[in-house]
């Protein structure tokens, strides 16, 4: 009975170690993936709209 319990505990501990290794690998892969992402793809800068002279004057005078 005691040997069976020890076998089960050993098996359980081995499985925990395997899972830990696998999770660590997944974490490393995820971090590498994030580092390789181009920031320009994630965040686009709004294009500056060129205002005409009258639009700029209106903006300055009206405060909008």
C-alpha positions in Angstrom: 0.0 0.0 0.0 2.8 2.4 0.9 4.6 1.7 -2.3 1.5 2.5 -4.4 1.1 5.8 -2.6 4.8 6.6 -3.2 4.4 5.8 -6.9 1.4 8.0 -7.2 3.1 10.8 -5.4 6.2 10.5 -7.6 4.1 10.4 -10.7 2.2 13.5 -9.5 5.4 15.4 -8.8 6.8 14.5 -12.2 3.6 15.8 -13.9 3.9 19.0 -11.9 7.5 19.5 -13.1 6.5 18.8 -16.7 3.7 21.3 -16.5 6.0 23.9 -14.9 8.5 23.5 -17.7 5.8 23.7 -20.3 4.3 26.9 -18.8 7.8 28.5 -18.5 8.3 27.7 -22.2 5.0 29.2 -23.2 5.8 32.3 -21.1 9.1 32.8 -22.9 7.5 32.3 -26.3 4.8 34.8 -25.4 7.4 37.4 -24.3 9.4 36.9 -27.5 6.2 37.4 -29.5 5.4 40.6 -27.7 8.9 41.9 -28.2 8.7 41.2 -32.0 5.5 43.2 -32.5 6.0 46.5 -34.3 4.7 49.4 -32.2 3.5 51.2 -35.4 1.2 48.3 -36.2 -0.4 48.5 -32.7 -0.7 52.3 -32.4 -1.4 54.4 -35.4 -0.7 58.1 -35.3 -3.6 60.2 -36.5 -2.7 62.0 -39.7 -2.4 65.8 -39.3 -5.1 67.6 -41.3 -3.8 70.6 -43.1 -6.1 73.6 -42.4 -6.5 76.4 -44.9 -5.6 79.9 -43.8 -9.3 80.8 -43.2 -9.8 77.6 -41.2 -6.8 78.4 -39.0 -8.1 82.0 -38.5 -11.6 80.8 -37.6 -10.0 78.3 -35.2 -8.0 81.0 -33.5 -10.8 83.6 -33.4 -13.6 81.2 -32.4 -11.5 79.1 -30.0 -12.7 75.8 -31.4 
